[in-house]
Amino acid sequence: MSKILYGVSSKYEFGGWSHRVYGPFKDQEQADKWLHTEEYDFREREIMSKTKAIQLAGRKSVEHAQEVA
C-alpha cells in the first residue's frame, strides 16, 4: 500500500506563514508534477503525508484540500 501524499504551498506574509493544501495526489508522478509547477508568488512547496500536512497547516485545511487536475 502506498502512502497518501498531500502538497502544501506556504508563503510568509505580514509577519506569519499562510498555507494552502493540495491533494491527495493519485500517485508520486502527480505529486512531483505539482511540486515543480511555478506559482510566481514566492511560495515554497512541499510534498508530505497527511499527518505532516495536518501538523503544518491544520486539520481543516487538509480536510478542504484543493484538488489537483
C-alpha positions as CSV (number, residue, x, y, z in Angstrom):
1,M,0.0,0.0,0.0
2,S,1.4,3.4,-1.0
3,K,1.4,6.4,1.3
4,I,-1.2,9.1,0.6
5,L,0.6,12.3,-0.3
6,Y,-0.5,15.9,0.0
7,G,1.1,19.1,-1.2
8,V,1.5,22.2,1.0
9,S,2.2,25.6,-0.6
10,S,3.5,28.1,2.0
11,K,4.1,31.8,1.9
12,Y,5.5,34.2,4.5
13,E,3.5,37.4,4.5
14,F,2.5,40.1,7.0
15,G,4.6,38.5,9.8
16,G,3.3,35.0,9.5
17,W,3.0,31.9,7.3
18,S,-0.1,31.1,5.2
19,H,-0.6,27.6,3.9
20,R,-2.6,26.1,1.0
21,V,-3.1,22.3,0.9
22,Y,-3.5,20.3,-2.3
23,G,-4.4,16.7,-2.8
24,P,-4.5,13.9,-2.1
25,F,-2.4,13.1,-5.1
26,K,-3.2,9.9,-7.1
27,D,0.5,8.9,-7.3
28,Q,4.1,10.1,-6.9
29,E,4.2,11.3,-10.5
30,Q,1.3,13.7,-10.0
31,A,2.8,14.9,-6.7
32,D,6.2,15.6,-8.4
33,K,4.5,17.5,-11.3
34,W,2.6,19.7,-8.8
35,L,5.9,20.2,-6.8
36,H,7.7,21.6,-9.9
37,T,4.9,23.9,-11.0
38,E,5.7,27.6,-10.5
39,E,3.2,29.8,-8.8
40,Y,5.1,33.1,-9.4
41,D,4.4,34.5,-5.9
42,F,7.5,33.2,-3.9
43,R,5.7,30.3,-2.3
44,E,7.6,27.2,-1.0
45,R,6.1,23.8,-1.9
46,E,6.5,20.6,-0.1
47,I,5.1,17.1,-0.5
48,M,4.2,15.3,2.7
49,S,2.0,12.8,4.4
50,K,-1.5,13.6,5.7
51,T,-0.2,13.6,9.3
52,K,2.6,16.1,8.5
53,A,0.2,18.3,6.5
54,I,-2.2,18.5,9.5
55,Q,0.7,19.4,11.8
56,L,1.8,22.2,9.4
57,A,-1.5,23.6,8.1
58,G,-4.2,22.3,10.4
59,R,-6.8,19.6,10.1
60,K,-9.5,21.9,8.4
61,S,-7.0,22.9,5.7
62,V,-6.3,19.2,4.9
63,E,-10.0,18.3,5.0
64,H,-10.7,21.0,2.5
65,A,-7.6,20.4,0.3
66,Q,-7.8,21.7,-3.2
67,E,-7.9,19.0,-5.9
68,V,-5.2,18.9,-8.5
69,A,-6.1,18.2,-12.1
